[in-house]
């Protein structure tokens, strides 16, 4: 996802497909198993859920937010203020 060049491309669809494919590569069975484990233990170990979010989905949000900002500013796509 870090390599997606959405800033300079006029072909937004191709860039978004590249981002989507990178996302799908991360959804390997072992990662999904860890995710299920964290969700199952979140009530008992909230610090585990917080760490998972910060270093998993939270990290992805940090990567994608600036990637989506430039195409949004160029009017190529809408961007929700809260990704």
HTML snippet that shows the backbone in 3Dmol.js (N, CA, C, O; Angstrom):
<script src="https://3Dmol.org/build/3Dmol-min.js"></script>
<div id="view" style="width:600px;height:400px;position:relative"></div>
<script>
const pdb = `
ATOM      1  N   UNK A   1       0.816  -1.190   0.000  1.00  0.00           N
ATOM      2  CA  UNK A   1       0.000   0.000   0.000  1.00  0.00           C
ATOM      3  C   UNK A   1       0.860   1.254   0.000  1.00  0.00           C
ATOM      4  O   UNK A   1       0.461   2.300  -0.511  1.00  0.00           O
ATOM      5  N   UNK A   2       2.034   1.132   0.576  1.00  0.00           N
ATOM      6  CA  UNK A   2       2.928   2.293   0.612  1.00  0.00           C
ATOM      7  C   UNK A   2       3.390   2.678  -0.787  1.00  0.00           C
ATOM      8  O   UNK A   2       3.747   3.832  -1.025  1.00  0.00           O
ATOM      9  N   UNK A   3       3.387   1.717  -1.720  1.00  0.00           N
ATOM     10  CA  UNK A   3       3.894   1.975  -3.066  1.00  0.00           C
ATOM     11  C   UNK A   3       2.843   2.522  -4.024  1.00  0.00           C
ATOM     12  O   UNK A   3       3.186   2.943  -5.129  1.00  0.00           O
ATOM     13  N   UNK A   4       1.602   2.526  -3.638  1.00  0.00           N
ATOM     14  CA  UNK A   4       0.554   3.018  -4.534  1.00  0.00           C
ATOM     15  C   UNK A   4       0.771   4.505  -4.808  1.00  0.00           C
ATOM     16  O   UNK A   4       0.831   5.317  -3.885  1.00  0.00           O
ATOM     17  N   UNK A   5       0.888   4.844  -6.082  1.00  0.00           N
ATOM     18  CA  UNK A   5       1.135   6.238  -6.459  1.00  0.00           C
ATOM     19  C   UNK A   5      -0.175   6.888  -6.877  1.00  0.00           C
ATOM     20  O   UNK A   5      -0.459   7.041  -8.065  1.00  0.00           O
ATOM     21  N   UNK A   6      -0.961   7.266  -5.889  1.00  0.00           N
ATOM     22  CA  UNK A   6      -2.230   7.925  -6.165  1.00  0.00           C
ATOM     23  C   UNK A   6      -2.047   9.429  -6.320  1.00  0.00           C
ATOM     24  O   UNK A   6      -2.957  10.121  -6.777  1.00  0.00           O
ATOM     25  N   UNK A   7      -0.877   9.938  -5.942  1.00  0.00           N
ATOM     26  CA  UNK A   7      -0.631  11.378  -5.979  1.00  0.00           C
ATOM     27  C   UNK A   7      -0.475  11.913  -7.393  1.00  0.00           C
ATOM     28  O   UNK A   7      -0.917  13.023  -7.690  1.00  0.00           O
ATOM     29  N   UNK A   8       0.143  11.140  -8.259  1.00  0.00           N
ATOM     30  CA  UNK A   8       0.512  11.662  -9.573  1.00  0.00           C
ATOM     31  C   UNK A   8      -0.257  11.026 -10.724  1.00  0.00           C
ATOM     32  O   UNK A   8      -0.110  11.454 -11.869  1.00  0.00           O
ATOM     33  N   UNK A   9      -1.055  10.036 -10.450  1.00  0.00           N
ATOM     34  CA  UNK A   9      -1.738   9.305 -11.505  1.00  0.00           C
ATOM     35  C   UNK A   9      -3.125   9.895 -11.762  1.00  0.00           C
ATOM     36  O   UNK A   9      -3.836  10.285 -10.837  1.00  0.00           O
ATOM     37  N   UNK A  10      -3.484   9.950 -13.036  1.00  0.00           N
ATOM     38  CA  UNK A  10      -4.853  10.330 -13.389  1.00  0.00           C
ATOM     39  C   UNK A  10      -5.738   9.094 -13.493  1.00  0.00           C
ATOM     40  O   UNK A  10      -6.953   9.206 -13.657  1.00  0.00           O
ATOM     41  N   UNK A  11      -5.126   7.915 -13.397  1.00  0.00           N
ATOM     42  CA  UNK A  11      -5.859   6.655 -13.475  1.00  0.00           C
ATOM     43  C   UNK A  11      -6.130   6.162 -12.057  1.00  0.00           C
ATOM     44  O   UNK A  11      -5.478   5.242 -11.563  1.00  0.00           O
ATOM     45  N   UNK A  12      -7.100   6.794 -11.425  1.00  0.00           N
ATOM     46  CA  UNK A  12      -7.413   6.487 -10.028  1.00  0.00           C
ATOM     47  C   UNK A  12      -7.846   5.034  -9.861  1.00  0.00           C
ATOM     48  O   UNK A  12      -7.497   4.388  -8.873  1.00  0.00           O
ATOM     49  N   UNK A  13      -8.596   4.528 -10.814  1.00  0.00           N
ATOM     50  CA  UNK A  13      -9.087   3.151 -10.704  1.00  0.00           C
ATOM     51  C   UNK A  13      -7.929   2.162 -10.578  1.00  0.00           C
ATOM     52  O   UNK A  13      -7.963   1.282  -9.718  1.00  0.00           O
ATOM     53  N   UNK A  14      -6.916   2.295 -11.415  1.00  0.00           N
ATOM     54  CA  UNK A  14      -5.772   1.395 -11.359  1.00  0.00           C
ATOM     55  C   UNK A  14      -5.058   1.507 -10.016  1.00  0.00           C
ATOM     56  O   UNK A  14      -4.664   0.494  -9.437  1.00  0.00           O
ATOM     57  N   UNK A  15      -4.890   2.717  -9.522  1.00  0.00           N
ATOM     58  CA  UNK A  15      -4.247   2.915  -8.224  1.00  0.00           C
ATOM     59  C   UNK A  15      -5.033   2.302  -7.090  1.00  0.00           C
ATOM     60  O   UNK A  15      -4.458   1.690  -6.189  1.00  0.00           O
ATOM     61  N   UNK A  16      -6.353   2.462  -7.125  1.00  0.00           N
ATOM     62  CA  UNK A  16      -7.186   1.894  -6.064  1.00  0.00           C
ATOM     63  C   UNK A  16      -7.202   0.370  -6.136  1.00  0.00           C
ATOM     64  O   UNK A  16      -7.255  -0.298  -5.103  1.00  0.00           O
ATOM     65  N   UNK A  17      -7.158  -0.186  -7.346  1.00  0.00           N
ATOM     66  CA  UNK A  17      -7.074  -1.641  -7.488  1.00  0.00           C
ATOM     67  C   UNK A  17      -5.760  -2.134  -6.887  1.00  0.00           C
ATOM     68  O   UNK A  17      -5.730  -3.178  -6.234  1.00  0.00           O
ATOM     69  N   UNK A  18      -4.685  -1.399  -7.101  1.00  0.00           N
ATOM     70  CA  UNK A  18      -3.382  -1.749  -6.523  1.00  0.00           C
ATOM     71  C   UNK A  18      -3.455  -1.740  -4.992  1.00  0.00           C
ATOM     72  O   UNK A  18      -2.937  -2.646  -4.339  1.00  0.00           O
ATOM     73  N   UNK A  19      -4.087  -0.734  -4.434  1.00  0.00           N
ATOM     74  CA  UNK A  19      -4.265  -0.660  -2.974  1.00  0.00           C
ATOM     75  C   UNK A  19      -5.103  -1.841  -2.496  1.00  0.00           C
ATOM     76  O   UNK A  19      -4.770  -2.468  -1.490  1.00  0.00           O
ATOM     77  N   UNK A  20      -6.173  -2.146  -3.199  1.00  0.00           N
ATOM     78  CA  UNK A  20      -7.037  -3.265  -2.822  1.00  0.00           C
ATOM     79  C   UNK A  20      -6.313  -4.597  -2.868  1.00  0.00           C
ATOM     80  O   UNK A  20      -6.498  -5.440  -1.990  1.00  0.00           O
ATOM     81  N   UNK A  21      -5.490  -4.788  -3.889  1.00  0.00           N
ATOM     82  CA  UNK A  21      -4.723  -6.041  -3.980  1.00  0.00           C
ATOM     83  C   UNK A  21      -3.722  -6.156  -2.835  1.00  0.00           C
ATOM     84  O   UNK A  21      -3.528  -7.241  -2.286  1.00  0.00           O
ATOM     85  N   UNK A  22      -3.094  -5.055  -2.477  1.00  0.00           N
ATOM     86  CA  UNK A  22      -2.165  -5.075  -1.337  1.00  0.00           C
ATOM     87  C   UNK A  22      -2.913  -5.430  -0.061  1.00  0.00           C
ATOM     88  O   UNK A  22      -2.411  -6.194   0.763  1.00  0.00           O
ATOM     89  N   UNK A  23      -4.106  -4.881   0.106  1.00  0.00           N
ATOM     90  CA  UNK A  23      -4.934  -5.169   1.282  1.00  0.00           C
ATOM     91  C   UNK A  23      -5.268  -6.661   1.321  1.00  0.00           C
ATOM     92  O   UNK A  23      -5.184  -7.287   2.378  1.00  0.00           O
ATOM     93  N   UNK A  24      -5.642  -7.228   0.184  1.00  0.00           N
ATOM     94  CA  UNK A  24      -6.007  -8.636   0.138  1.00  0.00           C
ATOM     95  C   UNK A  24      -4.821  -9.547   0.447  1.00  0.00           C
ATOM     96  O   UNK A  24      -4.998 -10.614   1.035  1.00  0.00           O
ATOM     97  N   UNK A  25      -3.611  -9.134   0.054  1.00  0.00           N
ATOM     98  CA  UNK A  25      -2.429  -9.929   0.382  1.00  0.00           C
ATOM     99  C   UNK A  25      -2.216  -9.999   1.892  1.00  0.00           C
ATOM    100  O   UNK A  25      -1.650 -10.968   2.399  1.00  0.00           O
ATOM    101  N   UNK A  26      -2.667  -8.980   2.602  1.00  0.00           N
ATOM    102  CA  UNK A  26      -2.508  -8.974   4.053  1.00  0.00           C
ATOM    103  C   UNK A  26      -3.525  -9.879   4.739  1.00  0.00           C
ATOM    104  O   UNK A  26      -3.343 -10.240   5.901  1.00  0.00           O
ATOM    105  N   UNK A  27      -4.580 -10.245   4.045  1.00  0.00           N
ATOM    106  CA  UNK A  27      -5.641 -11.041   4.657  1.00  0.00           C
ATOM    107  C   UNK A  27      -5.384 -12.537   4.489  1.00  0.00           C
ATOM    108  O   UNK A  27      -6.260 -13.291   4.063  1.00  0.00           O
ATOM    109  N   UNK A  28      -4.189 -12.937   4.826  1.00  0.00           N
ATOM    110  CA  UNK A  28      -3.804 -14.345   4.767  1.00  0.00           C
ATOM    111  C   UNK A  28      -4.437 -15.084   5.951  1.00  0.00           C
ATOM    112  O   UNK A  28      -4.754 -14.464   6.966  1.00  0.00           O
ATOM    113  N   UNK A  29      -4.621 -16.400   5.828  1.00  0.00           N
ATOM    114  CA  UNK A  29      -5.278 -17.159   6.899  1.00  0.00           C
ATOM    115  C   UNK A  29      -4.654 -16.975   8.276  1.00  0.00           C
ATOM    116  O   UNK A  29      -5.379 -16.904   9.268  1.00  0.00           O
ATOM    117  N   UNK A  30      -3.320 -16.894   8.364  1.00  0.00           N
ATOM    118  CA  UNK A  30      -2.706 -16.744   9.687  1.00  0.00           C
ATOM    119  C   UNK A  30      -3.027 -15.378  10.294  1.00  0.00           C
ATOM    120  O   UNK A  30      -3.211 -15.267  11.506  1.00  0.00           O
ATOM    121  N   UNK A  31      -3.094 -14.344   9.466  1.00  0.00           N
ATOM    122  CA  UNK A  31      -3.447 -13.008   9.968  1.00  0.00           C
ATOM    123  C   UNK A  31      -4.901 -12.996  10.432  1.00  0.00           C
ATOM    124  O   UNK A  31      -5.219 -12.419  11.473  1.00  0.00           O
ATOM    125  N   UNK A  32      -5.776 -13.626   9.667  1.00  0.00           N
ATOM    126  CA  UNK A  32      -7.187 -13.693  10.064  1.00  0.00           C
ATOM    127  C   UNK A  32      -7.355 -14.482  11.359  1.00  0.00           C
ATOM    128  O   UNK A  32      -8.200 -14.140  12.186  1.00  0.00           O
ATOM    129  N   UNK A  33      -6.564 -15.526  11.539  1.00  0.00           N
ATOM    130  CA  UNK A  33      -6.635 -16.292  12.787  1.00  0.00           C
ATOM    131  C   UNK A  33      -6.221 -15.433  13.977  1.00  0.00           C
ATOM    132  O   UNK A  33      -6.863 -15.480  15.027  1.00  0.00           O
ATOM    133  N   UNK A  34      -5.160 -14.653  13.825  1.00  0.00           N
ATOM    134  CA  UNK A  34      -4.731 -13.739  14.892  1.00  0.00           C
ATOM    135  C   UNK A  34      -5.820 -12.721  15.186  1.00  0.00           C
ATOM    136  O   UNK A  34      -6.100 -12.409  16.343  1.00  0.00           O
ATOM    137  N   UNK A  35      -6.427 -12.212  14.134  1.00  0.00           N
ATOM    138  CA  UNK A  35      -7.495 -11.214  14.318  1.00  0.00           C
ATOM    139  C   UNK A  35      -8.652 -11.801  15.124  1.00  0.00           C
ATOM    140  O   UNK A  35      -9.162 -11.158  16.042  1.00  0.00           O
ATOM    141  N   UNK A  36      -9.063 -13.014  14.783  1.00  0.00           N
ATOM    142  CA  UNK A  36     -10.144 -13.668  15.525  1.00  0.00           C
ATOM    143  C   UNK A  36      -9.750 -13.876  16.989  1.00  0.00           C
ATOM    144  O   UNK A  36     -10.574 -13.692  17.885  1.00  0.00           O
ATOM    145  N   UNK A  37      -8.501 -14.254  17.233  1.00  0.00           N
ATOM    146  CA  UNK A  37      -8.020 -14.453  18.595  1.00  0.00           C
ATOM    147  C   UNK A  37      -8.076 -13.148  19.388  1.00  0.00           C
ATOM    148  O   UNK A  37      -8.534 -13.129  20.530  1.00  0.00           O
ATOM    149  N   UNK A  38      -7.613 -12.070  18.782  1.00  0.00           N
ATOM    150  CA  UNK A  38      -7.622 -10.761  19.460  1.00  0.00           C
ATOM    151  C   UNK A  38      -9.055 -10.327  19.755  1.00  0.00           C
ATOM    152  O   UNK A  38      -9.347  -9.852  20.852  1.00  0.00           O
ATOM    153  N   UNK A  39      -9.942 -10.487  18.790  1.00  0.00           N
ATOM    154  CA  UNK A  39     -11.350 -10.110  19.007  1.00  0.00           C
ATOM    155  C   UNK A  39     -11.944 -10.933  20.149  1.00  0.00           C
ATOM    156  O   UNK A  39     -12.671 -10.407  20.991  1.00  0.00           O
ATOM    157  N   UNK A  40     -11.629 -12.227  20.169  1.00  0.00           N
ATOM    158  CA  UNK A  40     -12.157 -13.094  21.220  1.00  0.00           C
ATOM    159  C   UNK A  40     -11.652 -12.745  22.613  1.00  0.00           C
ATOM    160  O   UNK A  40     -12.354 -12.963  23.600  1.00  0.00           O
ATOM    161  N   UNK A  41     -10.461 -12.214  22.698  1.00  0.00           N
ATOM    162  CA  UNK A  41      -9.851 -11.896  23.991  1.00  0.00           C
ATOM    163  C   UNK A  41      -9.921 -10.413  24.353  1.00  0.00           C
ATOM    164  O   UNK A  41      -9.424 -10.015  25.406  1.00  0.00           O
ATOM    165  N   UNK A  42     -10.525  -9.599  23.502  1.00  0.00           N
ATOM    166  CA  UNK A  42     -10.523  -8.142  23.709  1.00  0.00           C
ATOM    167  C   UNK A  42     -11.158  -7.726  25.032  1.00  0.00           C
ATOM    168  O   UNK A  42     -10.659  -6.814  25.693  1.00  0.00           O
ATOM    169  N   UNK A  43     -12.240  -8.371  25.425  1.00  0.00           N
ATOM    170  CA  UNK A  43     -12.891  -7.990  26.686  1.00  0.00           C
ATOM    171  C   UNK A  43     -12.007  -8.313  27.880  1.00  0.00           C
ATOM    172  O   UNK A  43     -11.982  -7.566  28.858  1.00  0.00           O
ATOM    173  N   UNK A  44     -11.285  -9.416  27.804  1.00  0.00           N
ATOM    174  CA  UNK A  44     -10.433  -9.836  28.920  1.00  0.00           C
ATOM    175  C   UNK A  44      -9.089  -9.116  28.902  1.00  0.00           C
ATOM    176  O   UNK A  44      -8.515  -8.848  29.958  1.00  0.00           O
ATOM    177  N   UNK A  45      -8.584  -8.801  27.708  1.00  0.00           N
ATOM    178  CA  UNK A  45      -7.274  -8.158  27.559  1.00  0.00           C
ATOM    179  C   UNK A  45      -7.398  -6.925  26.655  1.00  0.00           C
ATOM    180  O   UNK A  45      -6.941  -6.951  25.512  1.00  0.00           O
ATOM    181  N   UNK A  46      -8.007  -5.857  27.154  1.00  0.00           N
ATOM    182  CA  UNK A  46      -8.215  -4.689  26.297  1.00  0.00           C
ATOM    183  C   UNK A  46      -6.922  -4.086  25.763  1.00  0.00           C
ATOM    184  O   UNK A  46      -6.922  -3.495  24.683  1.00  0.00           O
ATOM    185  N   UNK A  47      -5.820  -4.224  26.497  1.00  0.00           N
ATOM    186  CA  UNK A  47      -4.550  -3.691  26.017  1.00  0.00           C
ATOM    187  C   UNK A  47      -4.080  -4.442  24.765  1.00  0.00           C
ATOM    188  O   UNK A  47      -3.407  -3.870  23.907  1.00  0.00           O
ATOM    189  N   UNK A  48      -4.436  -5.715  24.671  1.00  0.00           N
ATOM    190  CA  UNK A  48      -4.111  -6.491  23.474  1.00  0.00           C
ATOM    191  C   UNK A  48      -4.869  -5.946  22.271  1.00  0.00           C
ATOM    192  O   UNK A  48      -4.295  -5.779  21.195  1.00  0.00           O
ATOM    193  N   UNK A  49      -6.147  -5.671  22.450  1.00  0.00           N
ATOM    194  CA  UNK A  49      -6.961  -5.120  21.365  1.00  0.00           C
ATOM    195  C   UNK A  49      -6.449  -3.744  20.947  1.00  0.00           C
ATOM    196  O   UNK A  49      -6.423  -3.427  19.758  1.00  0.00           O
ATOM    197  N   UNK A  50      -6.048  -2.937  21.905  1.00  0.00           N
ATOM    198  CA  UNK A  50      -5.512  -1.613  21.597  1.00  0.00           C
ATOM    199  C   UNK A  50      -4.216  -1.724  20.804  1.00  0.00           C
ATOM    200  O   UNK A  50      -4.028  -1.017  19.814  1.00  0.00           O
ATOM    201  N   UNK A  51      -3.333  -2.602  21.232  1.00  0.00           N
ATOM    202  CA  UNK A  51      -2.058  -2.789  20.527  1.00  0.00           C
ATOM    203  C   UNK A  51      -2.299  -3.315  19.116  1.00  0.00           C
ATOM    204  O   UNK A  51      -1.655  -2.869  18.166  1.00  0.00           O
ATOM    205  N   UNK A  52      -3.224  -4.263  18.976  1.00  0.00           N
ATOM    206  CA  UNK A  52      -3.544  -4.802  17.649  1.00  0.00           C
ATOM    207  C   UNK A  52      -4.043  -3.679  16.735  1.00  0.00           C
ATOM    208  O   UNK A  52      -3.615  -3.571  15.586  1.00  0.00           O
ATOM    209  N   UNK A  53      -4.939  -2.858  17.246  1.00  0.00           N
ATOM    210  CA  UNK A  53      -5.477  -1.777  16.415  1.00  0.00           C
ATOM    211  C   UNK A  53      -4.395  -0.780  16.029  1.00  0.00           C
ATOM    212  O   UNK A  53      -4.336  -0.345  14.879  1.00  0.00           O
ATOM    213  N   UNK A  54      -3.542  -0.417  16.973  1.00  0.00           N
ATOM    214  CA  UNK A  54      -2.493   0.567  16.691  1.00  0.00           C
ATOM    215  C   UNK A  54      -1.499   0.065  15.650  1.00  0.00           C
ATOM    216  O   UNK A  54      -1.033   0.838  14.812  1.00  0.00           O
ATOM    217  N   UNK A  55      -1.177  -1.209  15.698  1.00  0.00           N
ATOM    218  CA  UNK A  55      -0.137  -1.747  14.825  1.00  0.00           C
ATOM    219  C   UNK A  55      -0.693  -2.505  13.623  1.00  0.00           C
ATOM    220  O   UNK A  55       0.066  -2.946  12.760  1.00  0.00           O
ATOM    221  N   UNK A  56      -2.010  -2.655  13.566  1.00  0.00           N
ATOM    222  CA  UNK A  56      -2.652  -3.338  12.443  1.00  0.00           C
ATOM    223  C   UNK A  56      -3.512  -2.344  11.685  1.00  0.00           C
ATOM    224  O   UNK A  56      -3.004  -1.585  10.860  1.00  0.00           O
ATOM    225  N   UNK A  57      -4.819  -2.341  11.956  1.00  0.00           N
ATOM    226  CA  UNK A  57      -5.713  -1.421  11.250  1.00  0.00           C
ATOM    227  C   UNK A  57      -5.330   0.054  11.415  1.00  0.00           C
ATOM    228  O   UNK A  57      -5.472   0.838  10.476  1.00  0.00           O
ATOM    229  N   UNK A  58      -4.852   0.429  12.588  1.00  0.00           N
ATOM    230  CA  UNK A  58      -4.447   1.825  12.805  1.00  0.00           C
ATOM    231  C   UNK A  58      -3.276   2.215  11.922  1.00  0.00           C
ATOM    232  O   UNK A  58      -3.219   3.332  11.407  1.00  0.00           O
ATOM    233  N   UNK A  59      -2.347   1.294  11.750  1.00  0.00           N
ATOM    234  CA  UNK A  59      -1.194   1.553  10.882  1.00  0.00           C
ATOM    235  C   UNK A  59      -1.649   1.688   9.427  1.00  0.00           C
ATOM    236  O   UNK A  59      -1.148   2.540   8.692  1.00  0.00           O
ATOM    237  N   UNK A  60      -2.589   0.854   9.023  1.00  0.00           N
ATOM    238  CA  UNK A  60      -3.118   0.944   7.657  1.00  0.00           C
ATOM    239  C   UNK A  60      -3.792   2.297   7.446  1.00  0.00           C
ATOM    240  O   UNK A  60      -3.616   2.925   6.402  1.00  0.00           O
ATOM    241  N   UNK A  61      -4.558   2.740   8.428  1.00  0.00           N
ATOM    242  CA  UNK A  61      -5.206   4.063   8.309  1.00  0.00           C
ATOM    243  C   UNK A  61      -4.167   5.164   8.154  1.00  0.00           C
ATOM    244  O   UNK A  61      -4.358   6.093   7.370  1.00  0.00           O
ATOM    245  N   UNK A  62      -3.054   5.064   8.908  1.00  0.00           N
ATOM    246  CA  UNK A  62      -1.998   6.076   8.799  1.00  0.00           C
ATOM    247  C   UNK A  62      -1.356   6.068   7.414  1.00  0.00           C
ATOM    248  O   UNK A  62      -0.960   7.117   6.906  1.00  0.00           O
ATOM    249  N   UNK A  63      -1.252   4.891   6.808  1.00  0.00           N
ATOM    250  CA  UNK A  63      -0.662   4.782   5.474  1.00  0.00           C
ATOM    251  C   UNK A  63      -1.623   5.319   4.418  1.00  0.00           C
ATOM    252  O   UNK A  63      -1.219   6.064   3.525  1.00  0.00           O
ATOM    253  N   UNK A  64      -2.894   4.940   4.523  1.00  0.00           N
ATOM    254  CA  UNK A  64      -3.854   5.275   3.471  1.00  0.00           C
ATOM    255  C   UNK A  64      -4.332   6.725   3.505  1.00  0.00           C
ATOM    256  O   UNK A  64      -4.590   7.315   2.456  1.00  0.00           O
ATOM    257  N   UNK A  65      -4.450   7.297   4.683  1.00  0.00           N
ATOM    258  CA  UNK A  65      -4.981   8.660   4.775  1.00  0.00           C
ATOM    259  C   UNK A  65      -4.232   9.642   3.881  1.00  0.00           C
ATOM    260  O   UNK A  65      -4.875  10.348   3.104  1.00  0.00           O
ATOM    261  N   UNK A  66      -2.902   9.721   3.952  1.00  0.00           N
ATOM    262  CA  UNK A  66      -2.215  10.654   3.057  1.00  0.00           C
ATOM    263  C   UNK A  66      -2.258  10.215   1.591  1.00  0.00           C
ATOM    264  O   UNK A  66      -2.204  11.056   0.694  1.00  0.00           O
ATOM    265  N   UNK A  67      -2.355   8.903   1.339  1.00  0.00           N
ATOM    266  CA  UNK A  67      -2.442   8.421  -0.043  1.00  0.00           C
ATOM    267  C   UNK A  67      -3.744   8.876  -0.701  1.00  0.00           C
ATOM    268  O   UNK A  67      -3.778   9.143  -1.903  1.00  0.00           O
ATOM    269  N   UNK A  68      -4.809   8.962   0.085  1.00  0.00           N
ATOM    270  CA  UNK A  68      -6.111   9.345  -0.453  1.00  0.00           C
ATOM    271  C   UNK A  68      -6.309  10.858  -0.485  1.00  0.00           C
ATOM    272  O   UNK A  68      -7.171  11.344  -1.217  1.00  0.00           O
ATOM    273  N   UNK A  69      -5.535  11.609   0.286  1.00  0.00           N
ATOM    274  CA  UNK A  69      -5.740  13.045   0.404  1.00  0.00           C
ATOM    275  C   UNK A  69      -5.524  13.769  -0.933  1.00  0.00           C
ATOM    276  O   UNK A  69      -6.342  14.600  -1.329  1.00  0.00           O
ATOM    277  N   UNK A  70      -4.430  13.454  -1.620  1.00  0.00           N
ATOM    278  CA  UNK A  70      -4.107  14.169  -2.860  1.00  0.00           C
ATOM    279  C   UNK A  70      -5.162  13.933  -3.937  1.00  0.00           C
ATOM    280  O   UNK A  70      -5.627  14.906  -4.531  1.00  0.00           O
ATOM    281  N   UNK A  71      -5.570  12.682  -4.224  1.00  0.00           N
ATOM    282  CA  UNK A  71      -6.633  12.510  -5.221  1.00  0.00           C
ATOM    283  C   UNK A  71      -7.927  13.220  -4.813  1.00  0.00           C
ATOM    284  O   UNK A  71      -8.653  13.725  -5.669  1.00  0.00           O
ATOM    285  N   UNK A  72      -8.213  13.260  -3.523  1.00  0.00           N
ATOM    286  CA  UNK A  72      -9.411  13.965  -3.062  1.00  0.00           C
ATOM    287  C   UNK A  72      -9.281  15.465  -3.315  1.00  0.00           C
ATOM    288  O   UNK A  72     -10.230  16.107  -3.766  1.00  0.00           O
ATOM    289  N   UNK A  73      -8.104  16.022  -3.024  1.00  0.00           N
ATOM    290  CA  UNK A  73      -7.887  17.455  -3.263  1.00  0.00           C
ATOM    291  C   UNK A  73      -7.948  17.787  -4.751  1.00  0.00           C
ATOM    292  O   UNK A  73      -8.318  18.900  -5.126  1.00  0.00           O
ATOM    293  N   UNK A  74      -7.583  16.820  -5.605  1.00  0.00           N
ATOM    294  CA  UNK A  74      -7.640  17.022  -7.050  1.00  0.00           C
ATOM    295  C   UNK A  74      -9.050  16.802  -7.598  1.00  0.00           C
ATOM    296  O   UNK A  74      -9.272  16.947  -8.800  1.00  0.00           O
ATOM    297  N   UNK A  75     -10.002  16.456  -6.734  1.00  0.00           N
ATOM    298  CA  UNK A  75     -11.377  16.259  -7.139  1.00  0.00           C
ATOM    299  C   UNK A  75     -11.637  14.915  -7.794  1.00  0.00           C
ATOM    300  O   UNK A  75     -12.670  14.734  -8.439  1.00  0.00           O
ATOM    301  N   UNK A  76     -10.712  13.963  -7.637  1.00  0.00           N
ATOM    302  CA  UNK A  76     -10.866  12.659  -8.272  1.00  0.00           C
ATOM    303  C   UNK A  76     -11.697  11.690  -7.441  1.00  0.00           C
ATOM    304  O   UNK A  76     -12.207  10.697  -7.959  1.00  0.00           O
ATOM    305  N   UNK A  77     -11.831  11.983  -6.151  1.00  0.00           N
ATOM    306  CA  UNK A  77     -12.598  11.092  -5.277  1.00  0.00           C
ATOM    307  C   UNK A  77     -13.029  11.856  -4.031  1.00  0.00           C
ATOM    308  O   UNK A  77     -12.344  12.793  -3.620  1.00  0.00           O
ATOM    309  N   UNK A  78     -14.135  11.479  -3.432  1.00  0.00           N
ATOM    310  CA  UNK A  78     -14.526  12.086  -2.158  1.00  0.00           C
ATOM    311  C   UNK A  78     -13.701  11.468  -1.034  1.00  0.00           C
ATOM    312  O   UNK A  78     -13.231  10.336  -1.154  1.00  0.00           O
ATOM    313  N   UNK A  79     -13.529  12.193   0.034  1.00  0.00           N
ATOM    314  CA  UNK A  79     -12.786  11.670   1.177  1.00  0.00           C
ATOM    315  C   UNK A  79     -13.525  12.048   2.451  1.00  0.00           C
ATOM    316  O   UNK A  79     -13.731  13.226   2.742  1.00  0.00           O
ATOM    317  N   UNK A  80     -13.913  11.047   3.189  1.00  0.00           N
ATOM    318  CA  UNK A  80     -14.576  11.255   4.474  1.00  0.00           C
ATOM    319  C   UNK A  80     -13.542  11.822   5.438  1.00  0.00           C
ATOM    320  O   UNK A  80     -12.422  11.313   5.492  1.00  0.00           O
ATOM    321  N   UNK A  81     -13.878  12.854   6.195  1.00  0.00           N
ATOM    322  CA  UNK A  81     -12.905  13.445   7.135  1.00  0.00           C
ATOM    323  C   UNK A  81     -12.414  12.441   8.194  1.00  0.00           C
ATOM    324  O   UNK A  81     -11.327  12.611   8.746  1.00  0.00           O
ATOM    325  N   UNK A  82     -13.202  11.406   8.475  1.00  0.00           N
ATOM    326  CA  UNK A  82     -12.811  10.403   9.460  1.00  0.00           C
ATOM    327  C   UNK A  82     -12.633   9.065   8.749  1.00  0.00           C
ATOM    328  O   UNK A  82     -13.586   8.300   8.608  1.00  0.00           O
ATOM    329  N   UNK A  83     -11.398   8.783   8.298  1.00  0.00           N
ATOM    330  CA  UNK A  83     -11.201   7.559   7.519  1.00  0.00           C
ATOM    331  C   UNK A  83     -11.484   6.310   8.313  1.00  0.00           C
ATOM    332  O   UNK A  83     -11.361   5.203   7.788  1.00  0.00           O
TER     333      UNK A  83
END
`;
const viewer = $3Dmol.createViewer("view");
viewer.addModel(pdb, "pdb");
viewer.setStyle({}, {cartoon: {color: "spectrum"}});
viewer.zoomTo();
viewer.render();
</script>
